[in-house]
Amino acid sequence: METLTSQLLIRKDGGKAYITLNRLPANSYFLEYLLLLENAILSIEKDKKITVVVINSASEKFFCAGADIKIFSKNTSDQNIEMVKAARKVTHAITCSDKIYIAAIQGHILGGGLELAMACDIRLAAEGSYLVGLPEVKLGLMPGNGGTPRLIDLIGASKAMELLVTGDSISPLKAFQLGLFNQLYTTFEFTEKVNGFVDNLAKGPKQAMKAIKKYVMQHKGMTANEALQFETTSVNKLYGTHDAIEGFKAFVEKRAPEFE
């Protein structure tokens, strides 16, 4: 019998870590699975060698369909609230992480699965006929794991409203055109392109990327002056770092930098 831990695969490769969802067929989650995912993220967070974390799927058909509806429908309201709390802890761990999180998507991504991907810093997707959406309204609900504000931030309030109140799904191409996906690759080149993207980031300056992510996550709600001051404070801390010195030196010497 398949164990729960075999449904979540962790692999590390230099400065990269891969979290592969392997609860087939749809990678739908429930409370214990979310706790396992949170623990995996927190464990990777402790590894200072890791710069980039990729969340992907062992299936080419599904990235993640969100909560397991069969379990969700049988749960009490309190049990479902606990499940959503666990899902929020997962996305919170991602957004609070110093590392850059990438969702690599090549199959259906719905509900909580899309919320998981939107919590990541970057979404790389493959072309295809799979579905992308937040269908919670069709169950008499709304997204509860950051899907509403994150969708608004990514594609704007008007289009987000349409997708949220209809619960309709869109194509990967439409998701890319709206800005929900950062990149859209052909199926043939998907793996190669994702690996190249991740490899380049993993070689990058960790402290600078950490500062950039912190700024992007925390600048909302600031006044223009506060945002500018936050940026000034952030960059001032980087000037004397090894990576900044190496970056300038490599530029002058016309070579690739060797960041820490």
Secondary structure, 3 states (H helix, E strand, C coil): CCCCHHHEEEEEECCEEEEEECCCCCCCECHHHHHHHHHHHHHHHCCCCCCEEEEEECCCCEEECCECHHHHHHCCHHHHHHHHHHHHHHHHHHHHCCCEEEEEECCEEECHHHHHHHHCCEEEEECCCCCEECCHHHHCCCCCCCHHHHHHHHHCHHHHHHHHHHCCCECHHHHHHHCCCCEEECCCCHHHHHHHHHHHHHCCCHHHHHHHHHHHHHCCCCCHHHHHHHHHHHHHCCCCCHHHHHHHHHHHCCCCCCCC
